[in-house]
Amino acid sequence: MVAFFVSTVLGFLAGLGIGGGSLLILYLTLMLDMAYPVAKIYNLLFFIPSAIISSVFRKKQGTLPLGKVLPAVIAGCIASAVFSFFSSSFPLNLLKKLFGGLLIITGTREILYKDKSNNTN
């Protein structure tokens, strides 16, 4: 029952673009004591349907500009495949530290981000 609740909340957050996948890895590794490489696999399996559903709804709303998104999707898929292959040769502690650093940088950027398109000056 807890897993259903957690995945529902994280799916909702992923749909909003808040980073449900990052939170899922933290939940799996810290709360369920799952090994980090296994948590990455579950995160990818969780994220793919969430991303597809979110994309369909965003496209129907007219807020998904495919011309801008498609190059990012292609580059992200290529980078994911390449770095997933290379990450198996890195020590697990280094990967955890790099992921933690990425979360801190991303979180700080989100907190400090200011939307320039709504600036009326």
C-alpha positions in Angstrom: 0.0 0.0 0.0 2.9 2.4 0.8 4.5 1.6 -2.6 1.2 2.4 -4.4 1.0 5.8 -2.5 4.6 6.7 -3.1 4.5 5.8 -6.8 1.2 7.8 -7.2 2.7 10.9 -5.6 6.0 10.5 -7.6 4.1 10.0 -10.8 2.1 13.1 -10.2 5.3 15.1 -9.4 7.0 13.7 -12.5 4.0 14.8 -14.6 4.4 18.3 -13.3 8.1 18.2 -14.1 9.2 18.5 -10.5 11.6 15.6 -10.5 9.7 12.5 -9.4 12.4 10.3 -10.7 15.1 11.9 -8.5 12.9 11.5 -5.5 12.2 7.9 -6.5 15.9 7.0 -6.4 16.2 8.6 -3.0 13.2 6.7 -1.8 14.4 3.4 -3.1 18.0 3.8 -1.8 17.3 5.4 1.5 14.0 4.0 2.6 14.0 0.6 0.9 17.8 0.1 1.1 17.9 -0.9 -2.6 21.3 -1.0 -4.3 21.9 2.2 -6.4 22.3 0.4 -9.8 19.0 -1.5 -9.3 17.3 1.8 -8.2 18.4 3.4 -11.5 16.8 0.6 -13.5 13.5 1.0 -11.5 13.7 4.7 -12.0 13.9 4.3 -15.8 11.1 1.8 -15.9 9.0 4.2 -13.8 9.8 7.3 -15.7 9.1 6.1 -19.3 5.3 5.6 -18.8 5.1 8.8 -16.8 6.9 10.8 -19.5 4.7 9.4 -22.2 1.5 10.2 -20.4 2.7 13.7 -19.4 3.8 14.4 -23.0 0.4 13.3 -24.4 -1.4 15.7 -22.0 1.0 18.5 -22.6 0.7 18.1 -26.4 -3.2 18.2 -26.1 -2.8 21.4 -24.0 -0.6 22.9 -26.7 2.3 23.5 -24.3 4.7 20.9 -25.9 6.6 22.5 -28.7 7.9 19.4 -30.6 10.4 21.4 -32.6 12.2 22.3 -29.4 11.6 19.2 -27.4 12.5 16.5 -30.0 16.2 17.4 -30.3 16.5 17.3 -26.5 14.8 13.9 -26.4 17.1 12.5 -29.0 20.2 13.9 -27.3 19.0 12.7 -23.9 18.5 9.2 -25.2 21.9 9.1 -26.8 23.6 10.5 -23.7 21.7 8.1 -21.5 22.8 5.1 -23.5 26.5 6.2 -23.7 26.8 7.2 -20.1 24.9 4.2 -18.8 27.5 2.1 -20.6 30.4 4.0 -19.1 28.9 4.3 -15.6 29.4 0.6 -15.0 33.2 1.2 -14.9 32.9 4.0 -12.2 33.0 3.3 -8.5 29.5 3.3 -6.9 30.5 5.9 -4.3 31.6 8.3 -7.0 28.3 7.8 -8.9 26.3 8.5 -5.7 28.3 11.7 -5.0 27.8 12.9 -8.6 24.1 12.2 -8.4 23.9 14.1 -5.1 25.7 17.0 -6.6 23.4 17.0 -9.6 20.4 17.1 -7.2 21.8 20.0 -5.3 22.7 22.0 -8.4 19.2 21.3 -10.0 17.4 22.1 -6.7 19.3 25.4 -6.3 18.6 26.4 -9.9 14.9 25.7 -9.5 14.8 27.8 -6.3 16.6 30.7 -7.8 15.0 30.5 -11.3 13.1 33.6 -12.4 10.8 33.4 -15.5 11.9 36.2 -17.8 9.0 35.9 -20.2 6.6 37.2 -17.6 8.7 40.3 -16.9 6.5 43.4 -17.6 9.3 46.0 -17.2 
